[in-house]
Amino acid sequence: MKSFYIGTWQVKHIEKTKHPLMVSYRWLKNRKKEIKQKAPLALDSGGFTELEKNGEWTITAQKYTTDVRRLRDEIGLQFDFVAPQDWMCEPHMIEKTGLSVKKHQELTVKNYIELKQLAPDLPIIPVLQGFQMDEYKYCFELYLQNGIDLRNEPLVGLGSVCRRQNTDEIADIIKTFSTGKYNLKIHAFGIKKGGLLKSKENITSADSMAWSFRARKDELHSERSHCVKLPDCASSCRNCLNFALSWAERIGASV
């Protein structure tokens, strides 16, 4: 793994560390003040929350690309890559939208094509969506049918893994698509610790917010032995960059 992006919603983290960070379009889209970026950044589209709340995308591709350009040109943020407005394929999300997995995949590919037509200047990456192995393979073929060979892309997101508990299944999917006939350069969105540890050698990059959930749990049970309060620590470990960096180092994901 070449890059691990720590998920954060704290602007001050962007200005304090050089460690790669994953930030969300949802909390940056209305930002007015310039941010003095120090960290390499990747931009998540907030798709899970969007579909969870609305059962569909309420933000058009035109607005999304316009907002991302504004973040670049007016707020001063440069992104290593930008996630598309993809459609997650977990059973819970399929139930939420009332659509099929294949329809989610079709909408994901269609959106990527539209975004690239609207904003060829933005580093928007395609995302391979599905839930079972055969569904991911179908999505790969769907991109091919639309003239997009994911094997030629500098980075391909792997979606619908962040809330999955079966790390062996995730590791198998990642290995299949990062080697052999597929040989994709994979970014694993929101992968859990177990999946990361099993798949690290087959992933180009990954991101996770798990450090904050761990911090909340530790605070709830007063398990603070890991914490050395530094002068610039946040009042709560769940917002603390030092905790996040320490967590990434402990699981071998520091860069």
Salt bridges, closest charged atoms under 4 A:
GLU50 OE1 - ARG26 NH1 3.18
GLU52 OE1 - HIS92 NE2 2.76
ASP67 OD2 - LYS63 NZ 3.02
ASP73 OD1 - ARG72 NE 2.74
GLU74 OE1 - ARG70 NH1 3.99
ASP121 OD1 - ARG69 NH2 2.86
ASP121 OD2 - ARG72 NH1 2.95
ASP149 OD1 - ARG151 NE 2.90
ASP168 OD1 - LYS198 NZ 2.34
GLU169 OE1 - ARG164 NH2 2.97
ASP207 OD1 - HIS187 NE2 2.69
ASP218 OD1 - ARG214 NE 2.78
ASP218 OD2 - HIS226 ND1 3.37
GLU219 OE1 - ARG238 NH2 2.88
